[in-house]
Amino acid sequence: MKISVLTPDRTIFTGNVSKVALPGTDGSFQILDNHAPLVSSLSTGRVTLVTAAGEYRYYDEDASGMKKDATSNRSLSFSIDRGFVEVLNNEVNLLVQGARNLH
């Protein structure tokens, strides 16, 4: 599935993932390929993405810019303060505040 992770001032991640774990306001949950349509609020916590085949781009705080990679099955995590997620037609849009420490 394709995902875009955005903050008000930058893109954090864009590309294909096989799953994403999120801190929902009513508890943690995962999104996998072909997930049913969903809109949910997110609370403070950790977001974890597992990359799928294909190129993806992510924000590197150390370099203060975007980097490209194509490593499959790589786990990337970061912290958020809050946000929202929308899932529709195997596309995930994650809009977050306070994303930190992508690694």
C-alpha positions as CSV (number, residue, x, y, z in Angstrom):
1,M,0.0,0.0,0.0
2,K,1.1,3.6,-0.6
3,I,1.6,6.0,2.3
4,S,2.3,9.6,2.8
5,V,3.3,11.0,6.2
6,L,3.0,14.8,6.4
7,T,3.5,17.4,9.0
8,P,2.5,21.1,8.5
9,D,6.0,22.0,7.4
10,R,7.4,18.9,5.6
11,T,7.0,15.4,4.2
12,I,8.3,12.7,6.7
13,F,7.8,9.6,4.5
14,T,6.3,8.7,1.1
15,G,6.4,5.3,-0.6
16,N,5.1,1.7,-0.3
17,V,4.8,-0.1,3.0
18,S,3.5,-3.5,4.0
19,K,2.2,-2.4,7.4
20,V,1.9,0.6,9.7
21,A,1.4,0.6,13.5
22,L,-0.3,3.7,14.9
23,P,-1.2,5.1,18.3
24,G,-5.0,5.6,18.0
25,T,-6.9,7.7,20.6
26,D,-8.8,4.5,21.6
27,G,-5.7,2.3,21.5
28,S,-2.9,1.1,19.2
29,F,-3.8,-0.5,15.8
30,Q,-2.2,-1.7,12.6
31,I,-3.0,-1.1,9.0
32,L,-2.2,-3.8,6.4
33,D,-2.6,-4.1,2.6
34,N,-6.2,-3.9,1.4
35,H,-7.5,-2.4,4.7
36,A,-11.1,-1.3,4.9
37,P,-11.7,2.5,4.5
38,L,-10.9,4.3,7.7
39,V,-10.5,7.7,9.3
40,S,-9.2,7.9,12.8
41,S,-7.6,10.4,15.2
42,L,-4.2,9.6,16.6
43,S,-2.7,10.3,20.1
44,T,0.8,10.9,21.3
45,G,3.0,7.8,20.6
46,R,5.1,5.8,18.2
47,V,4.4,5.2,14.5
48,T,6.2,2.3,12.9
49,L,6.3,1.6,9.2
50,V,7.6,-1.5,7.5
51,T,8.7,-0.8,3.9
52,A,7.6,-2.9,0.9
53,A,9.2,-3.4,-2.5
54,G,10.0,-0.2,-4.4
55,E,11.7,3.1,-3.8
56,Y,10.6,5.3,-0.9
57,R,11.7,8.7,0.4
58,Y,12.0,9.7,4.1
59,Y,13.1,12.8,6.0
60,D,16.5,12.5,7.7
61,E,16.8,14.8,10.7
62,D,20.6,14.5,10.8
63,A,20.9,15.7,7.2
64,S,17.9,18.0,7.5
65,G,16.5,16.7,4.2
66,M,14.9,13.9,2.2
67,K,16.7,10.7,1.4
68,K,15.8,7.9,-1.0
69,D,16.1,4.2,-0.4
70,A,14.6,0.9,-1.8
71,T,15.4,-1.5,1.1
72,S,12.4,-3.8,1.5
73,N,11.2,-5.0,5.0
74,R,12.9,-2.1,6.7
75,S,11.3,-0.9,9.9
76,L,11.2,2.9,10.4
77,S,9.8,4.5,13.6
78,F,9.1,8.0,14.8
79,S,7.2,9.8,17.6
80,I,4.1,12.0,17.1
81,D,2.2,14.3,19.4
82,R,-1.1,13.7,17.6
83,G,-2.7,13.5,14.2
84,F,-5.1,11.8,11.9
85,V,-5.0,8.9,9.5
86,E,-7.2,8.2,6.4
87,V,-7.2,4.9,4.5
88,L,-8.9,4.6,1.2
89,N,-8.2,2.3,-1.8
90,N,-4.9,1.0,-0.4
91,E,-3.6,4.5,0.1
92,V,-2.8,5.9,3.5
93,N,-2.6,9.5,4.4
94,L,-1.1,10.3,7.8
95,L,-1.3,13.9,8.9
96,V,0.7,14.4,12.2
97,Q,2.0,17.1,14.5
98,G,5.4,16.9,16.1
99,A,7.1,14.1,14.2
100,R,10.5,13.3,15.6
101,N,13.4,10.9,15.3
102,L,12.7,8.9,12.2
103,H,15.0,5.8,12.3
